[in-house]
Amino acid sequence: MVQSAGAVWWTLGAAVAGLVLGAAASTLTRQFLAQPRALAGARWFGGALTAVVLAFLAWRNGNRDELVVQSLVTVLGVPLAIIDWCEHRLPRALVLPQLAAAAVGFAALSIVRAEPEPGLRALVASVALAAAFLALAVATAGGVGAGDVSLVAVVGLVCGWLGWPQVLGALVVALLLALCLVAIPATRGRDEGGAAVVPFGPCLLGGTLTMVLAAG
């Protein structure tokens, strides 16, 4: 596919914005990491990851309004993915603002466009996924963390805005990624009962990104 010069500049602009915002958001990564980590908390690392994601989103979505909401989710999603990867936890002090930003953003789009259906679908998907994960958390006695319950609500909003196939697809991709991580000893941890656990937050975010890019 040949892109116009305008599309190329838009993608590069998104990458630059991601670099700046990601570097700034790395402050949150350092703040919420229990143990200092040189790479995980580095400004260039957070900036580079965010720049790559925003560039891909801009490349696939162009200048559609959804890109603003997706970018907000990404800027907080990168620190969350890094923290969960390093310490197997998702601070709700980061997840809840991310959830609020996505909810307000999609609600605003629904109102401005006078198209309630995508917003209602996103809301239903968010509540449904959060309820399902909350039930899993209770059933597994903590096998699913509170942060995962909050983050999957964000997944429901972002993917529910696109459609129900994207909601299901994000969960399938997340589960496949988690299965891959189980096979890598370095990514596994152990809970209090000795069972193997993996950072599921990056898997959920990866599944969401996959569906957004696929939907284009």
Secondary structure as UniProt FT lines:
FT   HELIX           5..32
FT   TURN            38..41
FT   HELIX           43..61
FT   TURN            62..63
FT   HELIX           66..87
FT   HELIX           92..113
FT   HELIX           116..139
FT   TURN            140..141
FT   HELIX           146..162
FT   HELIX           164..182
FT   HELIX           185..187
FT   STRAND          189..190
FT   TURN            192..193
FT   STRAND          196..197
FT   HELIX           200..215
//
